[in-house]
Amino acid sequence: MQAVQEKNEINNSNIFVAIDVETTGLSPVKNELIEVSAIKYEGTKKIDTFSTLIKPKVSIPYHITNITGITNKMVEQSPMVEEIMPLLVDFIGNYPIIAHNARV
Protein backbone atom coordinates (compact mmCIF):
# COMPACT_ATOMS: atom_id res chain seq x y z
CA MET A 1 0.00 0.00 0.00
CA GLN A 2 2.87 2.38 0.73
CA ALA A 3 4.22 2.15 -2.86
CA VAL A 4 0.81 3.16 -4.24
CA GLN A 5 0.58 6.03 -1.76
CA GLU A 6 4.09 7.30 -2.69
CA LYS A 7 3.27 7.11 -6.41
CA ASN A 8 0.05 9.06 -5.87
CA GLU A 9 1.94 11.73 -3.92
CA ILE A 10 4.36 12.15 -6.82
CA ASN A 11 1.59 12.28 -9.42
CA ASN A 12 -0.37 14.83 -7.35
CA SER A 13 2.64 17.14 -6.92
CA ASN A 14 3.27 20.06 -9.22
CA ILE A 15 6.73 18.79 -10.19
CA PHE A 16 7.43 18.06 -13.86
CA VAL A 17 10.42 17.74 -16.19
CA ALA A 18 10.85 19.74 -19.39
CA ILE A 19 13.12 18.10 -21.99
CA ASP A 20 14.78 19.38 -25.15
CA VAL A 21 17.11 17.48 -27.48
CA GLU A 22 19.34 18.18 -30.45
CA THR A 23 19.94 15.50 -33.08
CA THR A 24 21.95 14.76 -36.21
CA GLY A 25 18.77 15.16 -38.30
CA LEU A 26 14.99 15.04 -38.25
CA SER A 27 14.40 11.27 -38.39
CA PRO A 28 13.78 9.59 -35.02
CA VAL A 29 14.81 6.30 -36.65
CA LYS A 30 17.90 7.24 -38.70
CA ASN A 31 19.38 10.11 -36.71
CA GLU A 32 21.08 10.31 -33.32
CA LEU A 33 21.00 12.47 -30.24
CA ILE A 34 23.84 14.96 -29.85
CA GLU A 35 22.51 16.85 -26.82
CA VAL A 36 19.85 16.37 -24.17
CA SER A 37 18.81 18.92 -21.59
CA ALA A 38 16.17 18.58 -18.89
CA ILE A 39 14.92 20.97 -16.27
CA LYS A 40 12.91 19.82 -13.26
CA TYR A 41 10.32 22.37 -12.13
CA GLU A 42 8.12 22.66 -9.10
CA GLY A 43 5.40 24.90 -10.45
CA THR A 44 7.34 27.75 -12.03
CA LYS A 45 10.47 27.28 -9.87
CA LYS A 46 13.47 25.51 -11.43
CA ILE A 47 14.66 22.94 -8.88
CA ASP A 48 17.22 20.84 -10.82
CA THR A 49 18.89 20.52 -14.23
CA PHE A 50 20.44 17.81 -16.40
CA SER A 51 22.34 18.64 -19.58
CA THR A 52 24.99 16.91 -21.64
CA LEU A 53 26.39 16.66 -25.12
CA ILE A 54 26.35 13.15 -26.60
CA LYS A 55 28.86 11.60 -28.98
CA PRO A 56 27.01 10.17 -31.99
CA LYS A 57 28.26 7.19 -34.00
CA VAL A 58 28.17 9.33 -37.16
CA SER A 59 29.50 12.80 -37.95
CA ILE A 60 27.24 15.76 -37.36
CA PRO A 61 26.20 17.16 -40.76
CA TYR A 62 27.27 20.73 -41.53
CA HIS A 63 23.67 21.96 -41.80
CA ILE A 64 22.90 20.58 -38.32
CA THR A 65 25.94 22.38 -36.89
CA ASN A 66 24.59 25.57 -38.48
CA ILE A 67 21.23 25.04 -36.74
CA THR A 68 22.43 23.81 -33.33
CA GLY A 69 25.90 25.29 -33.02
CA ILE A 70 27.13 21.84 -31.97
CA THR A 71 30.28 20.68 -33.79
CA ASN A 72 31.93 17.28 -34.13
CA LYS A 73 34.86 18.64 -32.10
CA MET A 74 32.50 19.58 -29.25
CA VAL A 75 31.13 16.02 -28.93
CA GLU A 76 34.30 14.00 -29.55
CA GLN A 77 35.00 13.53 -25.81
CA SER A 78 31.33 13.29 -24.79
CA PRO A 79 29.67 10.13 -23.46
CA MET A 80 27.71 7.85 -25.78
CA VAL A 81 23.90 7.75 -25.63
CA GLU A 82 24.00 4.34 -23.88
CA GLU A 83 25.80 5.99 -20.94
CA ILE A 84 23.44 8.96 -20.79
CA MET A 85 20.01 7.33 -20.96
CA PRO A 86 20.10 5.61 -17.54
CA LEU A 87 21.15 8.92 -15.96
CA LEU A 88 18.35 10.79 -17.73
CA VAL A 89 15.75 8.19 -16.74
CA ASP A 90 16.95 8.45 -13.12
CA PHE A 91 16.74 12.26 -13.28
CA ILE A 92 13.16 12.14 -14.60
CA GLY A 93 11.98 9.54 -12.10
CA ASN A 94 8.18 9.22 -12.06
CA TYR A 95 7.50 12.86 -12.86
CA PRO A 96 5.50 13.96 -15.92
CA ILE A 97 7.53 14.98 -18.97
CA ILE A 98 6.99 18.00 -21.20
CA ALA A 99 8.95 17.86 -24.46
CA HIS A 100 9.91 20.91 -26.46
CA ASN A 101 8.74 20.88 -30.10
CA ALA A 102 7.78 17.17 -29.98
CA ARG A 103 5.38 15.50 -32.36
CA VAL A 104 2.62 13.35 -30.94
C-alpha positions as semicolon CSV with decimal commas, in nm:
position;residue;x (nm);y (nm);z (nm)
1;M;0,000;0,000;0,000
2;Q;0,287;0,238;0,073
3;A;0,422;0,215;-0,286
4;V;0,081;0,316;-0,424
5;Q;0,058;0,603;-0,176
6;E;0,409;0,730;-0,269
7;K;0,327;0,711;-0,641
8;N;0,005;0,906;-0,587
9;E;0,194;1,173;-0,392
10;I;0,436;1,215;-0,682
11;N;0,159;1,228;-0,942
12;N;-0,037;1,483;-0,735
13;S;0,264;1,714;-0,692
14;N;0,327;2,006;-0,922
15;I;0,673;1,879;-1,019
16;F;0,743;1,806;-1,386
17;V;1,042;1,774;-1,619
18;A;1,085;1,974;-1,939
19;I;1,312;1,810;-2,199
20;D;1,478;1,938;-2,515
21;V;1,711;1,748;-2,748
22;E;1,934;1,818;-3,045
23;T;1,994;1,550;-3,308
24;T;2,195;1,476;-3,621
25;G;1,877;1,516;-3,830
26;L;1,499;1,504;-3,825
27;S;1,440;1,127;-3,839
28;P;1,378;0,959;-3,502
29;V;1,481;0,630;-3,665
30;K;1,790;0,724;-3,870
31;N;1,938;1,011;-3,671
32;E;2,108;1,031;-3,332
33;L;2,100;1,247;-3,024
34;I;2,384;1,496;-2,985
35;E;2,251;1,685;-2,682
36;V;1,985;1,637;-2,417
37;S;1,881;1,892;-2,159
38;A;1,617;1,858;-1,889
39;I;1,492;2,097;-1,627
40;K;1,291;1,982;-1,326
41;Y;1,032;2,237;-1,213
42;E;0,812;2,266;-0,910
43;G;0,540;2,490;-1,045
44;T;0,734;2,775;-1,203
45;K;1,047;2,728;-0,987
46;K;1,347;2,551;-1,143
47;I;1,466;2,294;-0,888
48;D;1,722;2,084;-1,082
49;T;1,889;2,052;-1,423
50;F;2,044;1,781;-1,640
51;S;2,234;1,864;-1,958
52;T;2,499;1,691;-2,164
53;L;2,639;1,666;-2,512
54;I;2,635;1,315;-2,660
55;K;2,886;1,160;-2,898
56;P;2,701;1,017;-3,199
57;K;2,826;0,719;-3,400
58;V;2,817;0,933;-3,716
59;S;2,950;1,280;-3,795
60;I;2,724;1,576;-3,736
61;P;2,620;1,716;-4,076
62;Y;2,727;2,073;-4,153
63;H;2,367;2,196;-4,180
64;I;2,290;2,058;-3,832
65;T;2,594;2,238;-3,689
66;N;2,459;2,557;-3,848
67;I;2,123;2,504;-3,674
68;T;2,243;2,381;-3,333
69;G;2,590;2,529;-3,302
70;I;2,713;2,184;-3,197
71;T;3,028;2,068;-3,379
72;N;3,193;1,728;-3,413
73;K;3,486;1,864;-3,210
74;M;3,250;1,958;-2,925
75;V;3,113;1,602;-2,893
76;E;3,430;1,400;-2,955
77;Q;3,500;1,353;-2,581
78;S;3,133;1,329;-2,479
79;P;2,967;1,013;-2,346
80;M;2,771;0,785;-2,578
81;V;2,390;0,775;-2,563
82;E;2,400;0,434;-2,388
83;E;2,580;0,599;-2,094
84;I;2,344;0,896;-2,079
85;M;2,001;0,733;-2,096
86;P;2,010;0,561;-1,754
87;L;2,115;0,892;-1,596
88;L;1,835;1,079;-1,773
89;V;1,575;0,819;-1,674
90;D;1,695;0,845;-1,312
91;F;1,674;1,226;-1,328
92;I;1,316;1,214;-1,460
93;G;1,198;0,954;-1,210
94;N;0,818;0,922;-1,206
95;Y;0,750;1,286;-1,286
96;P;0,550;1,396;-1,592
97;I;0,753;1,498;-1,897
98;I;0,699;1,800;-2,120
99;A;0,895;1,786;-2,446
100;H;0,991;2,091;-2,646
101;N;0,874;2,088;-3,010
102;A;0,778;1,717;-2,998
103;R;0,538;1,550;-3,236
104;V;0,262;1,335;-3,094
